[in-house]
Amino acid sequence: MAKVYQFLADGFEDIEAWAPVDILRRGGVEVITVSIMGCEFVESAHGVTVKADTTFEAAGDFSDADMLLLPGGMPGATNLRDHEQLAEVLLHQHQQGKRIGAICAAPMVLGGLGILKGKQATCYPGFEGFLTGAEYTADLVTEDGNITTGEGPAAALPYGYKILSYFREEEAVEAIETGMRYWHLINA
């Protein structure tokens, strides 16, 4: 079974964190939410306190990760950016050629680490300057090699389905999209 870790920091954007987690878990992918705040409780950008599955310190070395995810939101993305051990984990994941996803403001974390050099990427409008070395696409979702980026809150569903497509066959992804009424929304 595929294993995905989603990192949470105070100030994360609610829908950008939970839509991909929901979609992946519906698809049978193991997703572990990880607080980088030194305790399991994390407060979203909109004041919702949640309990992560584990803390960064208790999670291990993340070497079993098939993908690492970073939700956006402010100051969540800057809190992720400023966590030195997370930076090391992201760089190692990238050096191994393994998947990383970031949405909204969070691609700035990858840009600051040099992970986006020579890649196409998207982010929330106004954060393009933080995508160091990347070609900004302004698309809802951009995939380039092992990196997947999403534009912002409205991209949370297509971003989640794109990520699910890495671990499940097309028919399974389409069944979840249909069951969640995604195509009804898109075609409305």
Residue pairs with C-beta under 8 A, 6 or more apart in sequence:
1 28
1 29
1 30
2 29
2 30
2 66
2 67
2 166
2 167
3 29
3 30
3 32
3 64
3 65
3 66
4 24
4 29
4 30
4 31
4 32
4 65
4 66
4 67
4 68
4 69
4 163
5 31
5 32
5 33
5 34
5 59
5 62
5 65
5 67
5 68
5 69
6 17
6 20
6 21
6 31
6 32
6 33
6 34
6 68
6 69
6 70
6 71
7 34
7 36
7 56
7 68
7 69
7 70
7 71
7 80
7 86
8 17
8 33
8 34
8 35
8 36
8 37
8 42
8 50
8 52
8 71
8 76
9 35
9 36
9 37
9 42
9 75
9 76
9 77
9 79
9 80
9 83
10 37
10 42
10 43
10 75
10 76
10 79
11 43
11 44
11 45
11 73
11 74
11 75
11 76
11 77
11 78
11 79
12 42
12 44
12 45
12 71
12 72
12 73
12 76
13 44
13 45
13 71
13 72
13 73
13 76
13 103
13 104
13 105
13 153
14 44
14 45
14 46
14 48
14 73
15 153
15 156
16 71
16 72
16 73
16 103
16 104
16 106
16 150
16 152
16 153
16 156
16 159
17 33
17 44
17 71
17 73
19 156
19 157
19 159
19 160
20 31
20 69
20 71
20 101
20 103
20 156
20 159
20 160
20 163
21 31
21 33
22 160
23 157
23 160
23 161
23 163
23 164
23 176
23 180
24 31
24 160
24 163
24 164
24 167
25 31
26 176
26 179
26 180
27 164
27 167
27 168
27 172
27 173
27 176
28 168
29 164
29 167
29 168
32 53
32 54
32 59
33 50
33 52
33 53
33 54
34 52
34 53
34 54
34 55
34 56
34 59
35 41
35 42
35 52
35 54
35 55
35 56
36 55
36 56
36 79
36 80
36 83
36 86
37 55
37 79
38 55
38 57
39 55
40 51
40 52
40 53
40 54
40 55
41 49
41 50
41 51
41 52
42 49
42 50
42 51
42 52
43 49
43 50
44 50
44 73
44 76
45 73
45 74
45 75
45 76
56 83
56 85
56 86
61 89
62 68
62 89
62 92
62 93
63 92
65 93
65 98
66 98
66 99
66 166
66 167
67 98
67 99
67 100
67 101
67 163
67 166
68 89
68 90
68 93
68 98
68 99
68 100
68 101
69 100
69 101
69 102
69 163
70 77
70 80
70 100
70 101
70 102
70 103
70 106
70 109
70 110
71 103
71 104
71 106
72 102
72 103
72 104
72 105
72 106
72 123
72 124
72 150
72 152
73 104
73 105
74 105
76 105
76 106
77 104
77 105
77 106
77 108
77 109
78 105
80 86
80 106
80 109
81 87
81 108
81 109
81 112
87 109
87 113
90 100
90 109
90 110
90 113
90 115
91 113
91 115
93 99
93 100
94 100
94 113
94 115
94 146
94 147
97 146
98 146
99 146
99 147
99 148
99 166
100 110
100 115
100 146
100 147
100 148
101 147
101 148
101 149
101 150
101 159
101 163
102 109
102 110
102 123
102 147
102 148
102 149
102 150
103 149
103 150
103 151
103 152
103 155
103 156
103 159
104 123
104 124
104 127
104 150
104 151
104 152
104 153
104 155
105 123
105 124
105 127
105 130
106 123
107 116
107 121
107 122
107 123
107 127
107 130
107 131
107 134
107 149
108 123
108 127
108 130
108 131
110 116
110 121
110 131
110 147
110 149
111 121
111 130
111 131
111 132
111 133
111 134
112 130
112 132
114 132
114 133
115 147
116 131
116 132
116 133
116 134
116 147
117 132
117 133
117 134
118 133
118 134
119 133
119 134
119 135
119 144
119 145
119 147
120 134
120 135
120 136
120 137
120 142
120 144
121 131
121 134
121 135
121 136
121 137
121 142
121 144
121 147
121 149
122 136
122 137
122 138
122 139
122 140
122 141
122 142
122 149
122 150
122 151
122 155
123 130
123 131
123 136
123 149
123 151
123 152
124 151
124 152
125 138
125 151
125 152
128 136
138 151
139 151
140 150
140 151
140 154
140 155
140 158
140 159
141 148
141 149
141 150
141 151
141 155
141 158
141 159
141 162
142 148
142 149
142 150
143 162
148 159
148 162
148 163
150 156
150 158
150 159
157 180
157 182
157 185
161 173
161 176
161 177
161 182
164 172
164 173
164 176
165 173
177 183
